């Protein structure tokens, strides 16, 4: 016949007190008063018929009996804690938090994300849209899209696509301008700046594109409407507010559907690129691996179009 176990709360009280070597700290961990904790331990001592602690004026120490049973109880409770952690890990493995820049979210990720959700219904996907770089330690983010240069210290990274900038405008504005036969015709067109990208070091600007297109004579590259959000700049361009030097990938869907047109093939490029990043060592976690495979497939299917 199995010997009945002592009360579980009393065993927890003993294990915590022995681990902390303090009634006060153990009581705080277990959310009871020191007096209640002491009462539980005295009850355990009576049950076992052994003193478990030497009680001194300012300290406590284990008796030989306490020393004998502490390692096994500590290991047992540690195993219980680890077992309970499995539930949290299981729940966490179903949640994927993705941090992406707002313009990338609105104009590229959101229109495609349904395919990832359909293929991975078990993953609870949450998008955190911000210009700031995610802190993987404090922000609860699992994977992010960053615009910059590899390598990223401490992070695993995969290149998605480069900075490829070209002028785009609405068909209506193109008609109102009487067409744009050459890049020189942009001198008479209203222009729009996407400052969410232009503020980045080495990111192609209108002046870079004008120079690459070989525009003759002086041109004021600083004039025009300015937005600090790529999706807002693109929406204003769709409505005919001007010609935008747009990131080709972010403008892709609007070009594909005819909401925007690209009158010239000249592109301004930079060494910067969009990267998928996550903490090094986490890249093969199932939910992150699934997102990596999906987003790479989305990029590959578009090929040179972005």
ROMILO-973629 format. One record per residue (C-alpha): residue in three letters; x, y, z. Coordinates in pm, whole numbers, padded with zeros to 5 digits, always signed. Each point is the difference from the previous one (the first is absolute). Example, Ala and Ser with C-alpha at 12.3 -4.5 7.8 and 13.67 -1.06 7.14 Angstrom:
ALA+01230-00450+00780/SER+00137+00344-00066/
! end
This chain:
UNK+00000+00000+00000/UNK+00127+00346-00091/UNK+00075+00224+00296/UNK-00226+00307+00005/UNK+00179+00321-00098/UNK+00022+00297+00235/UNK-00217+00302-00090/UNK+00126+00151-00328/UNK-00017+00357+00132/UNK+00224-00097+00290/UNK+00252-00159-00236/UNK-00003+00316-00217/UNK+00053+00211+00311/UNK+00300-00209+00105/UNK+00157-00007-00349/UNK-00031+00377-00047/UNK+00134+00076+00347/UNK+00297-00233-00042/UNK+00075+00142-00347/UNK-00008+00361+00123/UNK+00139-00076+00348/UNK-00256+00257+00114/UNK-00356-00015+00126/UNK-00063+00355-00121/UNK+00111-00055-00361/UNK-00175-00336-00021/UNK-00322+00151+00134/UNK+00020+00277-00261/UNK+00045-00257-00281/UNK-00299-00203+00119/UNK-00215+00307+00075/UNK-00057-00093+00367/UNK+00106+00162+00324/UNK+00321-00116+00173/UNK-00214-00113+00295/UNK-00219-00217-00226/UNK+00309-00144-00167/UNK+00157-00083+00336/UNK-00324-00166+00108/UNK+00001-00222-00312/UNK+00359-00107+00061/UNK-00066-00081+00367/UNK-00294-00213-00113/UNK+00229-00181-00247/UNK+00256-00058+00276/UNK-00271-00146+00223/UNK-00121-00221-00286/UNK+00350-00131-00074/UNK+00115-00017+00360/UNK+00320+00189-00086/UNK+00117+00355+00042/UNK+00088+00144-00340/UNK+00157+00336+00091/UNK+00227+00134+00267/UNK-00158+00335+00085/UNK+00254+00262+00105/UNK-00037+00368+00090/UNK+00072+00135-00349/UNK+00029-00312-00216/UNK-00127-00351-00059/UNK+00184-00314-00100/UNK-00107-00346-00106/UNK+00021-00285+00248/UNK+00137-00336-00119/UNK-00360-00110-00070/UNK-00068+00318-00199/UNK+00328-00047-00183/UNK-00106-00351-00092/UNK-00337+00080-00157/UNK+00073+00344-00156/UNK+00183-00114-00319/UNK-00276-00239-00101/UNK-00279+00250+00072/UNK+00187+00278-00180/UNK+00047-00221-00306/UNK-00365-00109+00010/UNK-00135+00357+00015/UNK+00245+00107-00269/UNK-00137-00279-00221/UNK-00355+00121+00070/UNK+00099+00356-00098/UNK+00162-00121-00322/UNK-00306-00208-00081/UNK-00226+00302+00047/UNK+00237+00203-00219/UNK-00070-00245-00281/UNK-00358+00129-00010/UNK+00121+00359-00026/UNK+00247-00095-00271/UNK-00273-00189-00186/UNK-00224+00304+00014/UNK+00287+00231-00096/UNK+00087-00221-00298/UNK-00347+00073-00139/UNK+00053+00378+00017/UNK+00223+00178-00253/UNK+00065+00372+00044/UNK+00142+00166-00311/UNK+00140+00355+00007/UNK+00001+00186-00333/UNK+00020+00363-00118/UNK-00347+00156-00056/UNK+00045+00052-00375/UNK+00122-00356-00050/UNK-00292-00128+00207/UNK-00269+00191-00187/UNK+00128-00023-00355/UNK+00174-00338-00013/UNK-00056-00228+00297/UNK-00370+00049+00080/UNK-00129-00077-00353/UNK+00190-00333+00003/UNK-00025-00109+00361/UNK-00322-00195-00053/UNK+00201-00264-00185/UNK+00223-00057+00303/UNK-00302-00017+00231/UNK-00174-00246-00231/UNK+00305-00225-00017/UNK+00070+00025+00375/UNK-00336+00022+00181/UNK+00159-00126+00323/UNK+00221+00313+00026/UNK-00161+00303+00166/UNK+00172+00278-00196/UNK+00024+00353+00138/UNK+00148+00292-00195/UNK+00173+00283+00186/UNK+00045+00287-00245/UNK+00264+00256+00096/UNK+00292+00191-00148/UNK+00209-00079+00309/UNK+00220-00307+00005/UNK-00159-00271+00215/UNK+00174-00097+00323/UNK-00021-00379+00000/UNK+00073-00012+00374/UNK-00267+00240+00126/UNK-00262+00043-00274/UNK-00127-00357-00029/UNK+00085-00003-00371/UNK+00107-00327-00164/UNK+00098+00111-00350/UNK+00035+00338-00172/UNK+00056+00164-00336/UNK+00279+00255+00011/UNK+00138+00238-00255/UNK+00378+00022+00019/UNK+00326-00181-00053/UNK+00094-00353+00098/UNK+00132-00135+00223/UNK-00215+00105+00295/UNK+00195-00075+00322/UNK-00151-00287+00197/UNK-00271-00062-00259/UNK-00065-00253-00271/UNK-00089+00181-00325/UNK-00126-00084-00349/UNK-00004+00253-00282/UNK-00345+00060-00149/UNK+00048+00272-00263/UNK+00218+00303-00070/UNK-00073+00371-00020/UNK-00124+00059-00355/UNK-00162+00340-00046/UNK-00187+00131-00304/UNK-00250+00278-00075/UNK-00370-00092+00008/UNK-00317+00203-00051/UNK-00368-00048-00062/UNK-00131-00051-00355/UNK-00219+00309+00048/UNK+00295+00225+00085/UNK+00199-00147-00288/UNK-00285+00098-00232/UNK-00027+00348+00152/UNK+00371+00054-00059/UNK-00044-00098-00362/UNK+00226-00301+00050/UNK+00363-00021+00106/UNK+00215-00062-00303/UNK+00334+00020+00181/UNK+00131+00043+00355/UNK+00053+00370-00078/UNK-00378+00040-00003/UNK-00003-00057+00377/UNK+00126+00358+00038/UNK-00359+00116-00056/UNK-00167-00266+00215/UNK-00089+00027+00371/UNK+00215-00243+00198/UNK-00055-00186+00325/UNK+00258-00110+00258/UNK-00032-00307+00222/UNK+00206+00113+00298/UNK-00047-00328+00187/UNK+00260-00137-00242/UNK+00186+00312-00105/UNK+00117+00064+00355/UNK+00206-00318-00008/UNK+00370+00031-00070/UNK+00093-00085-00359/UNK-00363-00044-00105/UNK-00058+00120-00360/UNK-00160+00345-00019/UNK-00153+00200-00281/UNK+00335+00173-00061/UNK+00163-00342-00044/UNK-00266-00109-00246/UNK+00021+00325-00200/UNK+00377-00040-00024/UNK-00026-00366-00103/UNK-00266+00085-00260/UNK+00234+00261-00151/UNK-00244+00290+00031/UNK+00142+00310-00168/UNK+00031+00330+00181/UNK-00088+00102+00352/UNK-00293-00166+00173/UNK-00137+00073+00346/UNK-00004-00342+00164/UNK-00110+00143+00335/UNK-00340+00131-00107/UNK-00328-00183+00045/UNK-00228-00178+00244/UNK+00155-00203+00283/UNK-00127-00298+00200/UNK+00160-00191+00287/UNK-00188-00318-00091/UNK+00050-00200-00318/UNK-00362-00113-00023/UNK-00127+00359+00039/UNK+00238+00119-00270/UNK-00122-00275-00234/UNK-00367+00074+00071/UNK+00053+00370-00078/UNK+00174-00101-00322/UNK-00290-00226-00098/UNK-00233+00297+00046/UNK+00209+00207-00240/UNK+00186+00230+00242/UNK+00333-00043-00176/UNK+00277-00228-00116/UNK+00155-00212+00274/UNK+00345-00156+00006/UNK-00131-00329+00134/UNK+00153-00321+00123/UNK-00076-00244-00281/UNK-00111-00279+00235/UNK-00239+00224+00194/UNK-00151+00139-00320/UNK-00025-00343-00168/UNK-00368-00072+00067/UNK-00110+00350-00106/UNK+00205-00031-00318/UNK-00139-00348-00068/UNK-00361+00117+00034/UNK+00049+00319-00199/UNK-00058+00242+00287/UNK+00352+00123-00070/UNK+00222+00004-00305/UNK+00379+00016-00030/UNK+00083+00209-00309/UNK+00378-00065+00015/UNK+00207-00313+00056/UNK+00291+00183+00163/UNK+00046-00114+00360/UNK+00209+00150+00279/UNK+00149-00270+00221/UNK+00198-00032+00323/UNK+00181-00266+00195/UNK-00272+00006+00265/UNK-00266-00268-00009/UNK-00299-00138+00188/UNK+00099-00294+00219/UNK-00193-00252+00203/UNK+00169-00024+00343/UNK-00044-00192+00324/UNK+00220-00085+00300/UNK+00283-00228-00105/UNK-00087-00359+00086/UNK-00376+00060-00033/UNK-00015-00023-00378/UNK-00095-00368+00003/UNK-00280+00027+00255/UNK-00304-00142-00182/UNK-00208+00318-00008/UNK+00295+00216-00110/UNK+00116-00258-00253/UNK-00352-00009-00146/UNK-00010+00380-00034/UNK+00350+00006-00151/UNK-00094-00257-00263/UNK-00323+00179-00085/UNK+00144+00350-00036/UNK+00294-00123-00206/UNK-00243-00180-00230/UNK-00204+00322-00039/UNK+00315+00195-00090/UNK+00124-00267-00240/UNK-00328-00019-00187/UNK+00020+00374-00079/UNK+00362-00024-00112/UNK+00129+00303-00187/UNK-00338+00175+00028/UNK+00111+00131+00339/
! end
